[in-house]
Structure formats: C-alpha cells, structure tokens
Amino acid sequence: MVNRMTLRTGIPPEFAERALALASESGRDAGDIIDGALRRGLDSWEQEYRLIQAAAQQADRGEFASDEKLQVVRNKYRPEA
C-alpha cells in the first residue's frame, strides 16, 4: 500500500491546462503527469541544494578555491586600465 500525504495547493492555471492537454493527448491520467513533474522537479531541487551545501562546507573548510584560483578569476573580469 502506498502511503500518501495530502497537501492542498493551487496549481497555476497554465500548468493545469498543460497537464490536462497532455493527458487528453496521451491517454494518461493528469494526476500521474503532475505527480511525475513534481517528482522530477523535487529531485532536481534537492540535488541542487545538496551540491550547494557541499560547496559551502568546502568553502568553510578553505577547500573551495585557492587564493591563486581566485586571483585568476578576479583578473579575468577586472577591467583593463
């Protein structure tokens, strides 16, 4: 048995229209389409968050970039005199 949480939220009309159109065209259930989109979106957000957290922890430990690497970047974007 699948345990699901019910969360009441509004779907922007554009998203609902797109899901309903795709459901009609593909013969799939609109709820399944929205569920898949939400799942992939959350996976993407979660992965991005984890990468940012890991990078922040590396920076806190001084492992993110050396002073030399930072200087290369500064010089690359510094306007020439």
C-alpha positions as CSV (number, residue, x, y, z in Angstrom):
1,M,0.0,0.0,0.0
2,V,1.3,3.4,-0.9
3,N,1.3,6.0,1.9
4,R,0.5,9.4,0.6
5,M,0.3,12.8,2.2
6,T,-2.5,15.1,1.1
7,L,-1.4,18.6,0.6
8,R,-3.8,21.2,-0.6
9,T,-2.1,23.6,-3.0
10,G,-3.1,25.6,-6.0
11,I,-1.8,24.7,-9.4
12,P,-1.3,27.7,-11.7
13,P,-3.9,27.6,-14.5
14,E,-1.2,27.3,-17.1
15,F,0.2,24.2,-15.5
16,A,-3.2,22.6,-15.1
17,E,-4.1,23.4,-18.7
18,R,-0.8,21.8,-19.9
19,A,-1.3,18.7,-17.8
20,L,-4.9,18.3,-18.9
21,A,-3.9,18.8,-22.6
22,L,-1.1,16.3,-22.3
23,A,-3.4,13.8,-20.5
24,S,-6.0,14.1,-23.2
25,E,-3.5,13.7,-26.0
26,S,-1.6,10.8,-24.4
27,G,-4.4,9.0,-22.7
28,R,-2.6,9.2,-19.4
29,D,-4.1,10.5,-16.1
30,A,-3.5,14.2,-15.4
31,G,-2.7,13.4,-11.8
32,D,0.0,11.0,-12.8
33,I,1.5,13.6,-15.2
34,I,1.5,16.2,-12.4
35,D,2.9,13.7,-9.9
36,G,5.8,12.8,-12.3
37,A,6.5,16.5,-12.9
38,L,6.5,17.2,-9.2
39,R,8.8,14.3,-8.5
40,R,11.3,15.3,-11.2
41,G,11.2,18.9,-10.0
42,L,11.8,18.0,-6.4
43,D,14.6,15.6,-7.4
44,S,16.3,18.5,-9.3
45,W,15.8,21.0,-6.4
46,E,17.1,18.5,-3.9
47,Q,20.2,17.7,-5.9
48,E,21.0,21.4,-6.5
49,Y,20.5,22.1,-2.8
50,R,22.9,19.2,-1.8
51,L,25.5,20.4,-4.2
52,I,25.3,24.0,-2.9
53,Q,25.5,22.7,0.7
54,A,28.6,20.6,-0.1
55,A,30.3,23.6,-1.8
56,A,29.5,25.9,1.1
57,Q,31.0,23.3,3.5
58,Q,34.1,23.1,1.3
59,A,34.4,26.9,1.3
60,D,34.1,26.9,5.1
61,R,37.0,24.5,5.3
62,G,39.0,26.5,2.9
63,E,38.9,23.8,0.3
64,F,36.7,25.6,-2.2
65,A,39.3,27.6,-4.2
66,S,42.9,28.6,-3.6
67,D,43.9,32.2,-3.4
68,E,45.7,31.7,-6.8
69,K,42.5,30.4,-8.4
70,L,40.5,33.3,-7.0
71,Q,43.1,35.8,-8.4
72,V,42.8,34.3,-11.9
73,V,39.1,34.8,-11.8
74,R,39.5,38.4,-10.5
75,N,41.9,39.2,-13.2
76,K,39.7,37.7,-15.9
77,Y,36.8,40.0,-15.0
78,R,38.8,43.1,-13.9
79,P,38.6,45.9,-16.4
80,E,41.9,46.7,-18.0
81,A,43.3,50.1,-17.1
